[in-house]
Amino acid sequence: MTHATFRFLAESLGKATQVEVVLPDGIDRSRPIPALYLLHGLSDDQTLWMRRTSIERYADGRRLAVVMPCGDRSFYSDLPDGSRYFAYVTEELPDRMEALLPISRERAGRFVAGLSMGGWGAFKSALNRPDRYAAVAGLSSVCDIGWLREGNPALYAADFGADYEPAPPNDLFAAAEKAAALPPAERPALFQYCGEDDFLWKDNLRFRDHLRALGLDPHWEQGPGGHTWENWDERIRHVLDWLPL
């Protein structure tokens, strides 16, 4: 595997940012490889997936690039201050990486996943932009930003506005309804995991049941444990095995 770090000025964010990428060796440039855009959680940055899991080792031997951007504490949203993190992760970042690297420009070769806040960002990206992603995986995901409004009102106000009421694209339940209305071939495949002792367990069950009721049929996994890297290190391997490579 090759590990590369990219630093550039992101127009969507109005500032410089950093992206970590792992690539398989021996790439045939005539056959672009699929890419997984892997999003971090609220207290993390773009380095944490590599520092706290063995994602590089797990990706070794697979025909897959893993792209890990910085989302700061944005909930991957277009912020009231003008920083457009949703536009960045769904448009500018893939376009830039696909121009620089031998990775797929096709929906069938573009996937998104994340943990906690990053799981929210992954589902938000794929359910609102199913034309861009073939598959999405959320691990211990935030599924409803009502949790943030109650638990951290200052951050909620910074990311969405103090008086903001969740609506698409920031209402995952509504976004799922829109995705479910599409023909089956145009819907992203869904992977959802949460630990049974996680503080987000009940929200994940509610979201899973909503997806099932819509006929979206997510691949669901659960197990003992809470909101921990031990769980995410194990489950990201399951995600890589599940991806339609």
N, C-alpha and C positions, 0 to 999 in steps of 0.2 A: 504493500500500500504506500501511497504518497500522501503526505500531509502538507497542505499549502495554506498560507494566511494571505488574505486580500484586504487591503485598506484603500478606501476610495471615498470621494465625496458623493453622498447619496442625495440626489436632487429632491426626492420625496421627503427627506428628513431635514434638509437644509443644514447638514453637518457631515463631518467625516464619520465613517463607521468601519467595522471590521467583520470579516466573515472567515470562519474556519471551514476547510474542505478536506475530505479524504477521498482519494481516487484509487481505483485498482490499477495494478501495473499491467503493462502490455496492452494498452488500449489501441484498438484498430479505429483510426479516425474516420474510416468509411462507414462505421457502424456506431453512431452515437449511443452512449449508455444511458440507462435510466438514472434519475436523481431523486433522492429523498431529501426534502427540506425539513430539517429537524429543529424544532423551536424549544427554547429554554423556558424555565419557570420564572416567577416573580422576583425571587431573591438571587437569580443567577445572571450569567452573561453567556456569550457565545462559546466560551471555553469549557463550561461546566460539563457538557455531555462527554467531552474527552477526558476531563479530569476525574470525573466521578463514576464513569462506566467504562467498559471496554469496547465502545462502539467501533473503534478502528479495527480491533482484532475480530469482532463479530462480522464486520463487513468484508474482511479479507476473504478472497476466494469467490466473492459474488460479483456479478457484473453490475455494479451499483456505485454511484457517487453519493456521498453524504455531505450536504451543505448546511452549515450551522451559523445562522446570522445572529446579530445582536438586536433584541427587541426592547432593551431597557425595561422600564416598568409600565409599558404602554398598553398592555393587553392587546397588542397588535392592532391598535385602533388608530383612526385618523383623529388626532387630538384637537381640542379647542384652540391650542396655541399655534396650529398650523402644521405641526409635524405629522406626516401622513404615513403611519406605520403599516396600515392595512394596504395602502397602495404600494408601499415598499416591498412587503413580503409577497404580494400576489402579482405584481407587475414588474417593478424596476429590478428587483433582485433576480428573479428568474431570467429576465431578458439579458441582464448583464452577465450572469454566469453562463448562459447558453451562448453568448457571443465570445466569451473567453475560453471556454472549456468544451471538450468533445462530448457534451451531454445532450440528451434528447430535447428537442423543441416541441415534441408532440405530447398531447394530453396523456396518451397511453404510457409514456415514460416519465411522467412527473407525479410525485407523491409528496404528501406532507404529513408530519407527525409532531407530537410534542407532549410535554408533561405539565400538569397543573395549569398555570397561565398559558403555557405553550400548547396544551391540549385544547384549551379554549380557542387559541389562535389557529390551530390546525383545523378544527371543526368549522370555525367561522370561515376560513379560507375556502375549504372544499365545498361546503354547503351553499355558500354564496357565489362561488365561482366554479361550479361543477364542470364548466367548459375547459378549465385549466388543470384539473387534478383527477387522476384515475382512481386514487385510493387515499384514505386518510386514517390515521390512528391517533387516539387520544388516551394517555395514561394518567389516571388520577386527575381528570380534567375538571377545571371550573366549567360548569355547564350553565350557570345562571348568575349574571353579575349582580343580582340582588344580594348575594353573599358579600360582594365587595362594598356595596353601598352601606350595608349594616356594619361590616367589620372594619372598614377603612374609608370613611366618608371623604377624607381629604384627598386620597388617591383617586377615589371614584370621581370627584369633582374635577381633578386634573386630567383624567383620562376621557371623561364623557360629558362633564358639566354637572354642577350641583343639582340642577332641576331636571336632569335628563331622565326620561322614561324609556326603558329598553325597547328598541324597535330594530327591524332589519337595517344593517347586517349584524347588529349586536344582540339580537334575540335568536339564540340558536334553535329554539323550538319552532319559531316562525320560519327560519331559514330551512329547517328540515322539511317543513310542509311544502315549501316551494320546490325543493329538490325532489321530493316524492312525486310531484306532479309531472316530472319529466319521464320520457320513455326509459325503461330499465337500462338500456345500453348507455344512456347519458348521465346516469347517477354514479357518484363515486362509491367504491366499496368502502365499508366502514369497519373499523376495529376499535373496540372500547374495552378498557381495563380499569378496575378500581379495587383497592384492597378493602377488606371487610371492616378494618379498624380505622379507615381513613375518614377525616372530618368531612370529606366531600362524597362519602359513600351514598347517602340518601339522594343527593342531587344527581349522582350518576345513575342510580336505579331509576329515578324518575325520567331522566333523559333516555335511557335505554328503552323503557317501556313506551315512551312516546315514539321513538324510532320504529319499534316493532309494530305499534298500532298503525303507523303510516305505511307499513310494508317494506321498510328499508332494511330490515333484518341484519343488524350489525353482528359481526363476530364478537361475542362477549366473553371476557375472561374475568375471573375474580379469584381471590385467595386470601389467606390470613395476612395481616400486616397493615401498616399505615402509610403515611405520606413520606416514603423513604427512598433513598437511592438504591438500597438493596433490592427493593421491589422493581424499580425502574430498570436497573441493570439486567435483571432476569427477563423482564417483559419485552425490552427492546429486541432481544433475540427472537422472541416469538413474532414480533412485528416483522422483522426481516424475513423470517421463514414464510410469513403469510403474504407478503407483498407479491403481486402478480408480475414477477420478473420474467 
